[in-house]
Amino acid sequence: MLLLRLALVAAVAIFATFVMSRRDYHGAGGFEAFKHPEGVFECRFPKGWANHPAAYSATPQAVFVAPPPSTHKTSAMPSMWAYFYPHGSAAFKDPEAYIMAHTLPAEGTEIGPVEADKLENRPVMKFWVQRPLGNSPEDARRVMVREDYVVLTAAKGFFVLGLTWPLGEKAYEVEERVIRSQFDTFLKSFRFAP
């Protein structure tokens, strides 16, 4: 009987150690508020994710990247992002130009249909692209990502909100449903100056 109790205590301790060592993407840490320094937009993103704006783009933006997994090597991590393009932007003059540029067929790329939808009662255009990730120096294998795009027109330009999801990255596979739910919260929290 004593051996059975010791085995049960050991099993509970091992399970508790496993649960406590896992990264928590379940929202227990909640969300953090973000307000762009120029007041262009604000949103909420998962606590523990870091803002790493893209250095190649000068447009007002935020790029929130998931923390690296503690147990698996990975060359791609999930990210949620928001970009603003003012009317007449040198990068993309309007939402149609952006959508056209991002839905051009390319080798190894799969593109979903462009569909009209609503986000908090505002009309948006949605589409997705599955493509190889460029420049993954840590890992020579071909890393594929799926990017979900939400294009939202505003009075002074347009916003592009999105989720980049690494396909086949075991470190994140079990958390996909949770992170997609967090992305939904990110989208619904998005506010911008009229």
Phi, psi and omega per residue, in radians:
M1 nan -0.704 3.121
L2 -1.099 -0.737 3.104
L3 -1.076 -0.690 3.118
L4 -1.107 -0.747 3.117
R5 -1.127 -0.750 3.118
L6 -1.097 -0.703 3.117
A7 -1.121 -0.715 3.124
L8 -1.130 -0.776 3.111
V9 -1.081 -0.743 3.128
A10 -1.111 -0.736 3.134
A11 -1.101 -0.755 3.115
V12 -1.111 -0.712 3.140
A13 -1.132 -0.734 3.125
I14 -1.131 -0.781 3.128
F15 -1.092 -0.757 -3.141
A16 -1.102 -0.706 3.110
T17 -1.099 -0.741 3.130
F18 -1.091 -0.830 -3.109
V19 -1.113 -0.737 -3.093
M20 -1.278 -0.389 -3.125
S21 -1.496 -0.258 -3.132
R22 -1.288 2.551 3.020
R23 -1.175 2.462 -3.117
D24 -1.773 1.900 3.062
Y25 -1.813 0.133 -3.008
H26 -1.461 0.194 3.071
G27 1.424 0.069 3.131
A28 -1.067 -0.558 3.094
G29 -1.398 -0.165 3.103
G30 1.364 -2.661 -3.094
F31 -2.243 2.699 3.061
E32 -1.922 2.617 3.101
A33 -1.567 2.480 3.067
F34 -2.247 2.328 3.037
K35 -2.228 2.168 -3.134
H36 -1.053 2.407 -3.087
P37 -0.956 -0.520 3.124
E38 -1.581 0.084 3.110
G39 1.282 0.286 -3.073
V40 -1.218 -0.684 3.130
F41 -2.734 2.919 3.030
E42 -2.529 2.721 -3.112
C43 -2.833 3.128 3.057
R44 -2.112 2.497 3.138
F45 -2.386 2.782 -3.081
P46 -1.055 2.343 3.110
K47 -1.033 2.385 3.137
G48 1.702 -0.280 3.072
W49 -1.421 2.598 -3.089
A50 -1.920 2.517 3.095
N51 -1.500 2.011 3.103
H52 -2.181 1.412 -3.128
P53 -1.011 2.591 3.139
A54 -1.232 2.186 -3.104
A55 -1.208 -0.418 -3.075
Y56 -1.398 -0.099 -3.070
S57 -2.176 2.262 3.135
A58 -1.617 -0.057 -3.119
T59 -1.205 2.611 3.075
P60 -0.980 2.260 -3.010
Q61 -2.758 2.952 2.949
A62 -2.621 2.384 3.111
V63 -2.286 1.859 -3.094
F64 -1.692 2.132 -3.051
V65 -1.947 2.359 3.122
A66 -1.108 2.645 3.075
P67 -1.147 2.602 3.127
P68 -1.149 2.557 3.121
P69 -1.187 2.622 -3.104
S70 -1.522 -0.298 -3.013
T71 -1.989 -0.284 -3.076
H72 -2.184 2.555 3.004
K73 -1.391 2.362 3.125
T74 -2.522 2.645 3.097
S75 -1.965 0.073 3.113
A76 -2.541 2.367 3.132
M77 -2.171 2.624 3.095
P78 -1.072 2.581 3.036
S79 -2.548 2.609 3.034
M80 -2.041 2.470 -3.033
W81 -2.581 2.758 3.082
A82 -2.456 2.288 3.084
Y83 -2.235 2.503 3.055
F84 -2.035 2.292 3.088
Y85 -2.088 1.939 3.126
P86 -1.213 2.752 3.094
H87 -0.906 2.360 3.113
G88 1.326 0.270 3.137
S89 -0.974 2.495 3.101
A90 -1.136 -0.505 -3.126
A91 -1.306 -0.948 -3.135
F92 -2.523 2.077 -3.058
K93 -1.267 -0.458 3.139
D94 -2.748 2.982 -3.108
P95 -1.043 -0.626 -3.129
E96 -1.085 -0.714 3.121
A97 -1.128 -0.693 3.118
Y98 -1.099 -0.875 -3.113
I99 -1.074 -0.748 3.140
M100 -1.066 -0.786 -3.119
A101 -1.120 -0.583 -3.076
H102 -1.606 -0.063 3.115
T103 -2.042 0.275 3.069
L104 -1.243 2.331 3.120
P105 -1.090 2.485 3.088
A106 -2.577 2.730 -3.124
E107 -1.068 2.305 3.106
G108 1.382 0.133 -3.092
T109 -1.961 2.423 3.044
E110 -2.060 2.378 -3.052
I111 -2.177 2.270 3.092
G112 -1.448 2.919 -3.128
P113 -1.202 2.611 3.041
V114 -1.503 2.134 -3.046
E115 -2.256 2.496 3.042
A116 -1.374 2.481 -3.141
D117 -2.677 -3.032 3.096
K118 -2.233 2.509 3.024
L119 -2.263 1.921 -3.094
E120 0.884 0.833 3.108
N121 1.186 0.222 3.047
R122 -1.857 2.397 3.099
P123 -1.210 2.406 3.103
V124 -2.402 2.849 2.987
M125 -1.978 2.378 -3.121
K126 -2.184 2.540 2.987
F127 -2.815 2.947 3.096
W128 -2.364 2.700 3.120
V129 -2.361 2.309 3.024
Q130 -1.935 2.143 -3.023
R131 -2.595 2.835 3.032
P132 -1.268 2.470 3.115
L133 -1.438 2.192 3.120
G134 -1.372 2.636 3.028
N135 0.926 1.253 3.008
S136 -1.976 1.416 -2.998
P137 -1.111 -0.497 -3.089
E138 -1.247 -0.341 -2.995
D139 -2.492 2.107 -3.060
A140 -1.335 -0.250 -3.116
R141 -1.219 2.803 -3.122
R142 -1.382 1.984 -3.119
V143 -1.690 2.232 3.124
M144 -1.820 2.499 3.061
V145 -2.251 2.691 2.978
R146 -1.983 2.251 3.107
E147 -2.002 2.166 3.067
D148 -1.733 2.202 -3.085
Y149 -1.964 2.423 3.016
V150 -2.258 2.020 -3.084
V151 -1.860 2.156 -3.020
L152 -2.160 2.107 -3.137
T153 -1.462 2.427 3.103
A154 -2.210 3.030 -3.091
A155 -1.098 -0.616 -3.047
K156 -1.886 0.185 -3.130
G157 2.787 -2.511 3.096
F158 -2.609 2.743 3.122
F159 -1.968 2.590 2.988
V160 -2.161 2.101 3.105
L161 -1.936 2.557 -3.119
G162 -2.846 2.977 3.067
L163 -2.273 2.211 3.003
T164 -1.789 2.153 -3.078
W165 -2.092 2.110 3.105
P166 -1.287 2.171 3.127
L167 -1.514 2.388 3.084
G168 1.328 0.187 3.092
E169 -1.557 1.806 -3.048
K170 -0.970 -0.526 -3.112
A171 -1.072 -0.451 -3.076
Y172 -2.003 -0.142 -3.056
E173 -0.936 -0.790 -3.083
V174 -1.252 -0.278 -3.099
E175 -1.754 0.057 -3.029
E176 -1.009 -0.817 -3.117
R177 -1.049 -0.730 -3.116
V178 -1.161 -0.818 -3.102
I179 -1.175 -0.628 3.076
R180 -1.139 -0.596 3.062
S181 -1.161 -0.684 3.085
Q182 -1.142 -0.624 3.084
F183 -1.104 -0.670 3.092
D184 -1.075 -0.716 3.078
T185 -1.119 -0.744 3.082
F186 -0.980 -0.838 -3.133
L187 -1.094 -0.817 -3.090
K188 -1.183 -0.411 -3.121
S189 -1.491 -0.173 -3.016
F190 -1.150 2.207 3.096
R191 -2.329 2.599 3.134
F192 -2.531 2.788 3.114
A193 -1.249 2.348 -3.106
P194 -1.142 nan nan
